[in-house]
């Protein structure tokens, strides 16, 4: 590679990157845009990095996630982290001078100029007068869209191995090609992976309306009460403590704010777009991009199979429960193995969440999981926001699945099932102590029948029905909970 070409790219990049970052971190009035929860997690990691407390496995972070979840914005906010520091960030403020440089690089721009990561950073070492092996200054590398380099995994592996002798390098790499980021064999045990998920309702309120929860730690408190209580009465009494604050908070929100969240509010890239049609088209474009760039790039499926992926997503979006047999027949897919592979790939791409069935039945439906979307905004876009009554409640199932994979899965729970039998509950949450919580979600949900049907088989410690008109304890086993509590988890 011509070193002069890389030098010109580097100089041009330095001339524009700061202004480019400002476009991501400020609004039109030059006010700093709000940050997502994940920003705070990396702020803590940067604090550890400056104090030489990062573990070896924390040195390189890989952030996959579907397009539109704000990965570039996150890196830009970290690139300009000093502008987001507050007086209570004393440890970072005290040590920020140890940070020699924060370097942000859009790897897709390297690809456009036919420059590899390895070639660029060989030049970067010369330009900065150091090498990574003996690096004696603190360097934070932010690599955006890293998957554009075909050898990105090998590059990070070598970087990891080269810096084992010191704690002066911290790398955060993002990529919208979630499949390739998860499947790279070079990075086993050398990186930590943290998926950037779509937004929960509390983040949506902050980013769209700058509206924060009314009580400090309210979200954690509700989460703990709902999923870590000893029995139904404890859940009911605990939630009752917050009832007045929550009612007052929701009374002061914009009209139809919940509807707007479920339609287009899951992705930061669309929440500021007031034209619903335009927002929907952007989400559809993100889905098509996943198919075109991530799945086709695997070269695993025949062309005629790839052409059926969007039809598969439409079928799943427009169905309550559907068997593999019916999907296979509707899409004219010849083999169950092909359908299985398509669904697995959509899961790896971050589009679908697979919820396993609990219990036994007969025929091909026995192995059919519940297939939910990582955000209801994807389901809404696929259906052009047109839901028939039996399907609208799937938005809430999507949201609960997000709550599970985003937090519950690692903190309190070990598995999530659904009751496959007729009249069974939407979810069975298995906790780390092996106890179970039976869960039903829906709009205007007042019945407890599904929960009790499942309780006869599962013997859970209590049941939750989200979507009722008021907070209510039924038979000392089921707590009927208004939707607003679910949205604040």
C-alpha positions in Angstrom: 0.0 0.0 0.0 1.2 3.5 -0.9 2.1 5.1 2.4 1.4 8.6 0.9 -2.2 7.5 0.2 -2.7 6.5 3.8 -1.1 9.8 5.0 -3.5 11.8 2.9 -6.5 9.8 4.1 -5.3 10.3 7.8 -4.9 14.0 7.4 -8.3 14.4 5.7 -9.9 12.3 8.4 -8.4 14.4 11.2 -9.8 17.5 9.5 -13.4 16.3 9.5 -13.9 13.9 12.4 -14.4 16.4 15.1 -17.1 18.3 13.2 -18.7 15.0 12.1 -18.9 14.0 15.8 -20.6 17.3 16.7 -23.4 16.4 14.3 -24.1 13.3 16.4 -23.8 14.7 19.9 -25.7 18.1 19.5 -29.2 19.0 18.5 -30.0 22.0 16.2 -29.7 24.4 19.2 -26.2 23.0 20.1 -27.6 21.3 23.2 -26.0 18.0 24.1 -28.2 15.1 23.1 -29.2 12.7 25.9 -27.2 9.4 26.2 -28.4 5.9 26.4 -27.9 3.6 29.5 -25.0 1.9 27.7 -23.0 5.1 27.6 -22.9 5.0 31.5 -21.6 1.4 31.4 -18.7 2.5 29.1 -18.0 5.5 31.2 -17.4 3.2 34.1 -15.1 1.1 32.0 -13.2 4.1 30.9 -12.8 5.1 34.6 -11.4 1.6 35.2 -9.1 1.9 32.2 -7.6 5.2 33.5 -7.0 3.6 36.9 -5.3 0.5 35.4 -8.1 -1.7 36.7 -9.4 -3.2 33.5 -9.3 -7.0 33.4 -7.5 -8.6 30.4 -10.8 -9.7 28.9 -12.2 -6.1 29.1 -9.5 -4.7 26.9 -11.4 -5.2 23.6 -15.2 -4.8 23.4 -17.3 -5.9 20.4 -20.7 -4.2 20.1 -23.0 -5.9 17.6 -26.6 -4.7 17.1 -29.1 -4.2 14.3 -28.9 -1.0 12.3 -30.5 2.0 13.9 -29.7 1.2 17.5 -27.3 4.2 17.9 -23.9 2.5 17.9 -22.2 5.3 15.9 -23.8 7.9 18.2 -22.5 6.0 21.3 -19.0 6.0 19.9 -19.2 9.7 19.0 -20.4 10.5 22.6 -17.4 8.5 24.0 -15.1 10.3 21.5 -16.3 13.6 23.0 -16.7 12.2 26.6 -15.3 15.3 28.3 -18.3 17.2 27.2 -20.6 14.7 29.0 -18.7 14.6 32.3 -20.4 16.1 35.4 -19.1 17.1 38.8 -20.0 13.7 40.2 -17.6 12.0 37.7 -14.8 13.0 39.9 -12.6 9.9 39.3 -12.7 10.4 35.5 -12.1 14.1 35.7 -9.1 13.5 38.0 -7.5 11.0 35.6 -8.7 12.2 32.2 -5.3 13.8 31.7 -3.7 10.3 31.5 -5.6 9.7 28.3 -3.2 10.5 25.5 -5.7 10.2 22.7 -9.2 9.0 21.9 -9.2 8.0 18.2 -12.4 7.4 16.4 -12.3 5.7 13.0 -15.1 4.7 10.6 -13.8 1.5 9.1 -16.2 1.8 6.2 -14.2 4.9 5.1 -11.1 2.8 5.0 -12.8 0.2 2.9 -14.0 2.9 0.5 -10.3 3.9 0.0 -9.0 0.4 -0.2 -7.0 0.6 3.0 -7.0 -2.2 5.4 -7.1 -1.9 9.2 -3.6 -3.4 9.4 -2.2 -1.0 6.8 -3.7 2.0 8.5 -2.5 1.2 12.0 1.0 0.3 10.8 1.0 3.9 9.5 -0.6 5.2 12.7 2.1 3.7 14.8 4.8 5.5 12.7 2.9 8.8 12.7 2.5 8.7 16.5 6.0 7.4 17.2 5.0 4.3 19.2 4.2 0.6 18.7 1.3 -1.2 20.3 3.7 -3.8 21.9 5.4 -1.2 24.1 2.7 1.4 24.3 3.4 3.6 27.2 0.5 6.0 26.9 -3.2 5.6 27.4 -5.0 5.1 24.0 -8.7 4.6 23.5 -9.6 3.3 20.0 -13.2 3.6 18.8 -13.6 1.5 15.6 -17.0 1.9 14.0 -18.5 -0.6 11.4 -15.4 -2.7 12.0 -16.8 -5.6 9.9 -16.1 -3.7 6.7 -12.6 -5.0 7.0 -12.6 -8.6 6.0 -9.7 -9.4 8.4 -11.0 -7.3 11.3 -11.1 -10.3 13.7 -7.5 -11.2 12.9 -6.5 -7.6 13.4 -8.1 -7.4 16.8 -6.6 -10.8 17.8 -3.1 -9.6 16.9 -3.7 -6.3 18.7 -4.9 -8.2 21.8 -1.9 -10.5 21.8 0.5 -7.6 21.2 -0.6 -5.7 24.2 -0.6 -8.4 26.9 2.3 -6.7 28.6 0.5 -3.5 29.6 -2.9 -1.9 30.3 -2.6 1.1 28.0 -5.0 0.2 25.2 -8.8 0.1 25.3 -10.7 -0.8 22.1 -14.4 -0.5 21.5 -15.5 -1.8 18.1 -19.1 -1.7 16.7 -20.7 -3.4 13.7 -24.1 -3.6 12.2 -23.3 -7.0 10.8 -24.2 -8.8 14.0 -23.7 -12.2 12.4 -20.1 -11.7 11.4 -19.3 -10.1 14.8 -20.7 -13.1 16.6 -19.1 -15.8 14.4 -15.5 -14.6 14.2 -13.2 -17.5 15.3 -10.2 -15.3 16.0 -11.7 -13.6 19.0 -12.7 -16.5 21.3 -11.7 -15.5 24.8 -10.0 -12.3 23.6 -13.0 -10.0 23.6 -16.1 -9.2 25.5 -19.3 -8.9 23.5 -22.1 -6.5 24.5 -25.1 -6.3 22.2 -26.6 -2.8 21.6 -30.3 -3.5 21.9 -33.2 -1.4 20.8 -34.5 1.1 23.4 -36.8 0.4 26.3 -39.6 2.8 27.1 -37.6 4.8 29.7 -34.8 5.4 27.2 -37.3 6.4 24.6 -38.8 9.1 26.9 -35.3 10.5 27.6 -34.2 10.6 24.0 -37.4 11.9 22.4 -38.8 14.1 25.2 -35.9 14.5 27.6 -38.3 13.1 30.2 -36.7 11.3 33.0 -38.3 8.9 35.5 -39.8 10.7 38.5 -37.9 8.9 41.3 -34.3 7.9 41.4 -33.7 4.2 40.9 -37.5 3.7 40.2 -36.7 1.3 37.3 -34.4 -0.9 39.4 -37.0 -0.9 42.3 -39.9 -2.0 40.1 -37.7 -4.6 38.5 -36.6 -6.0 41.8 -40.2 -6.1 43.2 -41.7 -7.8 40.2 -39.1 -10.5 39.6 -37.4 -11.0 42.9 -40.2 -11.1 45.5 -41.0 -14.2 47.6 -44.8 -14.3 46.8 -47.6 -12.4 45.1 -48.6 -10.3 48.2 -45.0 -9.0 48.4 -45.2 -8.0 44.7 -48.5 -6.2 45.2 -47.5 -4.3 48.3 -44.2 -3.3 46.8 -45.7 -1.9 43.6 -48.4 -0.2 45.6 -45.7 2.0 47.2 -44.9 3.5 43.7 -48.5 3.7 42.4 -49.1 7.4 43.1 -45.7 8.5 41.6 -46.2 6.4 38.5 -49.8 7.5 37.9 -48.7 11.2 38.2 -45.8 10.6 35.9 -47.9 9.0 33.1 -50.6 11.7 33.5 -48.0 14.3 32.5 -46.8 12.4 29.4 -47.7 13.3 25.8 -51.0 11.8 24.5 -50.6 8.4 22.9 -46.9 8.2 23.9 -47.1 4.5 24.4 -48.5 3.9 21.0 -45.8 6.0 19.4 -43.2 4.0 21.3 -44.5 0.6 20.0 -44.7 1.9 16.5 -41.4 3.7 15.8 -39.8 4.2 19.2 -37.5 1.2 19.5 -34.8 2.6 17.4 -33.0 5.9 18.2 -32.5 6.5 14.4 -36.3 7.1 13.9 -37.7 8.6 17.1 -37.1 12.2 16.1 -38.9 11.7 12.7 -42.4 13.1 13.0 -43.6 11.6 9.7 -44.7 8.1 10.7 -44.6 6.8 7.1 -41.0 8.0 6.7 -40.0 6.4 10.0 -41.7 3.1 8.9 -39.8 3.2 5.6 -36.5 3.7 7.4 -37.1 0.7 9.6 -38.0 -1.4 6.6 -34.8 -0.2 4.9 -32.9 -1.4 8.0 -34.5 -4.8 7.7 -33.8 -5.1 4.0 -30.2 -4.0 4.7 -29.8 -6.9 7.2 -31.0 -9.3 4.6 -28.9 -7.9 1.8 -25.6 -7.3 3.7 -25.6 -9.7 6.6 -27.5 -12.8 5.5 -26.7 -12.9 1.8 -23.0 -12.3 2.8 -23.0 -15.6 4.5 -23.4 -17.4 1.2 -25.4 -20.1 3.0 -28.7 -20.0 1.3 -29.9 -20.3 -2.3 -31.2 -17.2 -4.0 -34.8 -18.5 -4.0 -34.5 -19.1 -0.3 -33.1 -15.6 0.4 -36.1 -14.1 -1.5 -38.4 -15.7 1.0 -36.9 -14.0 4.1 -39.1 -10.9 4.1 -42.2 -13.1 3.5 -41.1 -15.2 6.5 -40.9 -12.0 8.6 -44.3 -10.9 7.4 -45.8 -14.2 8.3 -44.3 -14.1 11.8 -45.3 -10.5 12.3 -48.9 -11.2 11.3 -49.4 -14.4 13.3 -50.1 -15.2 17.0 -48.9 -18.8 17.2 -47.8 -20.6 14.0 -46.2 -24.0 13.5 -43.1 -24.8 11.5 -45.2 -27.0 9.4 -47.5 -24.1 8.4 -44.6 -21.7 7.8 -42.9 -24.4 5.6 -46.1 -24.9 3.6 -46.9 -21.2 3.2 -43.5 -20.3 2.0 -43.0 -23.5 0.0 -39.7 -24.3 1.7 -38.8 -27.9 1.0 -36.8 -28.9 4.1 -37.3 -28.2 7.8 -33.5 -27.8 8.1 -33.6 -24.8 5.7 -36.4 -23.1 7.7 -34.5 -23.8 11.0 -31.4 -22.2 9.5 -33.2 -19.1 8.3 -34.7 -18.6 11.8 -31.3 -19.2 13.5 -29.7 -16.6 11.2 -32.4 -14.1 11.9 -31.8 -14.6 15.5 -28.0 -14.1 15.1 -28.7 -11.0 13.1 -30.5 -9.6 16.1 -34.0 -9.5 14.5 -35.8 -12.4 16.2 -35.9 -13.8 19.7 -36.7 -17.4 20.0 -38.7 -18.5 23.1 -38.7 -22.2 23.7 -41.9 -24.2 24.3 -42.7 -25.6 27.7 -44.5 -28.9 27.7 -45.4 -31.6 25.1 -47.6 -31.8 22.1 -47.8 -33.8 19.0 -46.5 -33.5 15.4 -44.2 -30.9 13.9 -45.6 -28.1 16.1 -43.9 -29.8 19.1 -40.5 -28.1 18.2 -42.0 -24.8 17.2 -40.7 -22.0 19.4 -42.4 -18.6 19.9 -40.7 -16.2 17.5 -40.7 -12.6 18.6 -39.1 -9.5 17.3 -36.3 -7.7 19.2 -38.5 -4.6 19.1 -42.1 -4.1 18.3 -41.0 -1.3 15.9 -39.8 -4.0 13.5 -43.2 -5.8 13.7 -45.1 -2.6 13.2 -43.0 -1.5 10.2 -43.4 -4.9 8.5 -47.2 -4.6 9.0 -47.3 -0.9 8.1 -48.7 -0.3 11.6 -51.9 -2.3 10.6 -52.8 -4.8 13.3 -55.9 -6.9 13.5 -57.1 -7.3 17.1 -55.7 -10.8 17.8 -52.2 -9.6 16.9 -51.8 -6.2 18.5 -50.9 -7.8 21.9 -47.8 -9.3 20.2 -46.2 -5.9 20.6 -46.2 -6.4 24.4 -44.7 -9.9 24.0 -41.9 -8.4 21.8 -41.3 -5.9 24.6 -41.2 -8.5 27.3 -38.7 -10.6 25.2 -36.5 -7.5 25.0 -36.6 -7.0 28.7 -35.6 -10.6 29.1 -32.6 -10.6 26.8 -31.5 -7.1 27.7 -31.4 -7.6 31.4 -33.3 -10.4 33.1 -31.3 -13.1 31.4 -28.1 -12.2 33.1 -29.3 -10.7 36.4 -32.1 -12.9 37.7 -33.4 -15.5 35.2 -31.9 -18.5 33.5 -34.5 -19.3 30.9 -37.8 -18.1 29.3 -40.4 -20.5 27.9 -44.0 -20.2 26.7 -46.8 -22.6 27.5 -47.5 -24.3 24.1 -50.8 -25.9 25.3 -54.1 -24.3 24.3 -55.1 -21.6 26.8 -51.6 -21.5 28.3 -49.7 -18.4 29.5 -47.5 -16.2 27.3 -44.3 -16.8 29.3 -42.8 -18.9 32.0 -39.8 -17.2 33.5 -37.4 -19.6 35.3 -35.2 -17.9 37.9 -31.7 -18.8 39.1 -33.1 -20.4 42.2 -35.3 -22.7 39.9 -38.5 -21.1 40.9 -40.9 -19.9 38.2 -43.0 -16.9 37.5 -46.0 -17.2 35.1 -46.6 -14.2 32.9 -49.4 -13.0 30.6 -49.3 -9.7 28.7 -51.9 -7.9 26.7 -53.8 -4.6 26.2 -56.8 -4.3 28.5 -55.9 -7.7 30.0 -58.2 -8.6 32.9 -58.5 -12.4 32.7 -56.2 -14.6 34.8 -57.3 -17.9 33.2 -54.2 -18.5 31.1 -52.0 -18.0 34.2 -54.0 -20.5 36.3 -54.1 -23.0 33.4 -50.3 -22.9 33.3 -50.0 -22.9 37.1 -51.7 -26.3 37.2 -48.7 -27.7 35.4 -45.8 -25.5 36.4 -46.4 -24.7 40.1 -44.9 -21.2 39.9 -44.4 -19.0 42.9 -46.7 -16.3 41.5 -48.3 -15.1 38.4 -48.3 -11.7 36.7 -50.9 -10.3 34.3 -49.7 -7.1 32.6 -52.2 -4.8 31.0 -55.0 -4.6 33.4 -56.9 -1.4 34.3 -55.6 -1.3 37.9 -53.2 -2.9 40.3 -54.9 -5.8 42.0 -54.1 -9.0 43.9 -56.2 -12.0 43.0 -56.4 -15.1 45.2 -53.0 -14.4 46.8 -51.3 -15.7 43.6 -51.9 -13.5 40.6 -51.1 -9.8 40.5 -52.9 -7.8 37.8 -50.6 -5.0 36.8 -51.3 -1.9 34.6 -49.2 -1.7 31.4 -47.3 1.4 32.7 -45.4 -0.7 35.2 -44.2 -3.1 32.5 -43.0 -0.1 30.5 -41.0 1.2 33.4 -39.1 -2.1 34.0 
